[in-house]
Amino acid sequence: MSASKKSSPPASDTQSFAQRISSLETIVRSMESGELPLEAALTAYAEGMQLLQACQSSLQQAEQTVQILNQQQQLTPFDPE
């Protein structure tokens, strides 16, 4: 089996982090319901994996940014008062 590449970017590339998480939650709920036919479940799983990878990438980028800011001492401790 060969997968063909589409010219438009995956939805996970145009969504915000919060939108990706929401989409992932929806996919998980639909798969946990057990009502999806096999082919739909496989498609949902593949989409979920793409969303998961996009979320992990966003988190890694955010972590790197925080580390750089911390090294440059541009972050200050949070004081809730």
Secondary structure per residue as TSV (DSSP state, phi and psi in degrees):
chain	resnum	aa	ss	phi	psi
A	1	M	-	360.0	136.0
A	2	S	-	-121.7	139.2
A	3	A	-	-94.6	132.1
A	4	S	-	-92.3	143.4
A	5	K	-	-88.6	137.2
A	6	K	-	-95.1	153.8
A	7	S	S	-77.2	-25.7
A	8	S	S	-85.8	148.6
A	9	P	-	-69.9	151.6
A	10	P	-	-60.7	154.1
A	11	A	H	-56.4	-32.1
A	12	S	H	-64.3	-20.0
A	13	D	H	-79.2	-22.5
A	14	T	H	-105.5	-3.2
A	15	Q	S	-94.8	153.0
A	16	S	-	-75.6	169.3
A	17	F	H	-59.1	-45.0
A	18	A	H	-63.1	-38.1
A	19	Q	H	-66.6	-38.3
A	20	R	H	-63.9	-44.0
A	21	I	H	-62.4	-43.7
A	22	S	H	-61.5	-43.1
A	23	S	H	-63.1	-40.8
A	24	L	H	-61.7	-43.8
A	25	E	H	-61.4	-40.4
A	26	T	H	-63.5	-43.0
A	27	I	H	-63.2	-45.0
A	28	V	H	-60.8	-45.9
A	29	R	H	-60.3	-43.0
A	30	S	H	-67.0	-36.4
A	31	M	H	-73.0	-37.2
A	32	E	H	-69.0	-23.0
A	33	S	T	-65.3	-24.9
A	34	G	T	75.6	9.6
A	35	E	-	-98.0	-4.1
A	36	L	S	-79.9	136.1
A	37	P	-	-65.5	160.4
A	38	L	H	-52.6	-48.9
A	39	E	H	-63.4	-40.7
A	40	A	H	-66.8	-37.6
A	41	A	H	-65.2	-40.7
A	42	L	H	-65.8	-40.5
A	43	T	H	-64.3	-43.9
A	44	A	H	-62.8	-40.4
A	45	Y	H	-61.9	-45.5
A	46	A	H	-62.8	-42.4
A	47	E	H	-64.6	-40.8
A	48	G	H	-61.9	-40.3
A	49	M	H	-64.8	-39.0
A	50	Q	H	-64.0	-43.3
A	51	L	H	-63.8	-42.1
A	52	L	H	-60.7	-45.1
A	53	Q	H	-63.4	-39.1
A	54	A	H	-65.5	-40.3
A	55	C	H	-64.6	-44.3
A	56	Q	H	-62.1	-39.8
A	57	S	H	-64.0	-42.8
A	58	S	H	-62.0	-42.6
A	59	L	H	-65.6	-39.2
A	60	Q	H	-64.1	-41.4
A	61	Q	H	-63.8	-42.3
A	62	A	H	-64.1	-41.2
A	63	E	H	-63.1	-42.1
A	64	Q	H	-63.0	-40.6
A	65	T	H	-62.7	-44.1
A	66	V	H	-63.3	-41.7
A	67	Q	H	-62.7	-41.4
A	68	I	H	-65.2	-45.8
A	69	L	H	-62.6	-38.7
A	70	N	H	-65.9	-41.1
A	71	Q	H	-65.3	-33.3
A	72	Q	T	-85.8	3.3
A	73	Q	T	54.4	41.1
A	74	Q	-	-97.0	-3.0
A	75	L	-	-100.4	142.0
A	76	T	-	-118.6	147.6
A	77	P	-	-60.2	143.8
A	78	F	-	-75.8	128.0
A	79	D	-	-121.3	106.7
A	80	P	-	-70.3	-10.3
A	81	E	-	-98.7	360.0
